Amino acid sequence: MKNLGIYVQVPFCQTKCTYCNFHTGVVAKDRFAPYVDAVCEEISEHRRLLKAARVELDETDGEKKDSQPWLCYGADTVYLGGGTPSLLEPRQLQRILETIRERFGAEIEEVTLEADPETVEQGKAAAWVAAGINRVSFGVQSFSDQELAAAGRMHRRVDVYRAAPILRRAGIRNISFDLIAGLPHQTKKSWKQSLEELIALQPEHVSVYLLEVDEGSRLGKELLIGGTRYSAGRVPSDDEMAEFYELAQEKLRVFGYRHYEISNWAKPGFESKHNLKYWKRGPYLGFGAGAHSFSGRQRWANAHDSAAYVSAMESGRLPLEQLESVTAEQALEEELFLGLRQLQGISVGRIEKEYGVSLSGRLRPLAAAGLLEREGDLVRLAERKLSVSNEVFVELMK
Ligand code: SF4
């Protein structure tokens, strides 16, 4: 893979969802401009900043025949994520994208914006398309107002029906809808309703996430110490969540979505090119507070605190919080963990050859337990075990 993915983190939200403990903040709009300045500076000056932060710049991305430094590759995907990047003014997003094109080439195939339904307006959507955004990842989460309200989301079902046609009319031909299985108050009936409403709106791509409640979130604390404010008592059980996931598998398959990654389904040709880079261990650069990067040899991350990030950038310094070289053992674990997230599976022969290891000792017991399936050189997670994939990964990494 010769092309970089570029990720830009926009760590601002309108409210804090009850289950979320991401490093995102609800801030006044006047914090946006200095943040965008800092991100553009980081993009423009990334070589100098990375070098000063001791990131190795002159390594290839793993294709050893090719002697080009990995940073010389142009970018072919951009992902504007968060937080809620659709909160930024369109001209701010446009400026970020122009800066990326100046540094990484104009031939960017896929430009994704994460957008929450309540932030979508006609003028904004037209400006997003004019800025080159051609894919929107739409944070629907549920079609039940009771579930949305309990989770602390700003939008309601009606906002999804208002916003989706606006995106279509503006010319977005690639929309991904996110749903969360396991929200408080969710039942099999309401989940089925959400799936059916989502399918009727015909997004090209669907992500289904099982609710993961961080202990530090408000819902997480309530789950631990009790209380009723965030409806912790109404969070579905793990078995119910697994059942919801399996219902999504079944319904999405019937309507022509290909299940290509544990949490992702797409109509043919609409798989997320950017996210595939993460699962295939392709190189990517992240810009902004808390953004992660991977060169093939090293992984690093910027400071999470957006104020600290802006202030470090204003003093001409990249605020790295982590920088680590990936050992051969870590790389192998990533190959297995990330590779098996993809439903096509992993090529055992390629990995054994590349890493000089034998995988049969690790894989055989899992295959014998029915957790993995083998077809020639390919090994993949058993389809009926996808809802408990975390347990399989724990076994695999032992
Ligand atoms: S919109 Fe996303 S990032 Fe923001 S609080 Fe909600 S879950 Fe967290």
Boltz pocket constraint, residues with backbone or C-beta under 6 A from the ligand:
constraints:
  - pocket:
      binder: B
      contacts: [[A, 12], [A, 13], [A, 14], [A, 15], [A, 16], [A, 17], [A, 20], [A, 21], [A, 22], [A, 24], [A, 82], [A, 83], [A, 84]]
      max_distance: 6.0
